[in-house]
Amino acid sequence: FNVNATVTTNVQTAIRAAQGATVRQNITQITYQNTNATATTLTIQEASNTLIVVSVPANMTNPVQLQFPTPLRSGLNAALNYTAGTTGANILLNVTGFNSN
């Protein structure tokens, strides 16, 4: 899967819905860029469990790409969500990965 989103709120928002009772979602890459003047954090979660939290500087001129040789893995039938640490962010987000059992 390859999903794009713009993160502007500190409310947990779905990146990708749960994929079925026997399916896990595996994140292999995250790319992000904050175009706002407010620094923040970016949290990626599966259901309510945090997979990763990163610090996101203000006014980024270039995106940051994180690659995970060992994927960030969700539980079975879990949605992937994102949350910004503040409401003043404008994070351009791309999440790449695959499904597995």
Secondary structure, DSSP 8 states (H G I E B T S, - for coil): -EEEEEE--SS-EEEE----TT-EEEEEEEEEEE-SSS-EEEEEEETTEEEEEEEE-SS-SS-EEEEEEEEEE--TT--EEEEESSSS--EEEEEEEEEE-
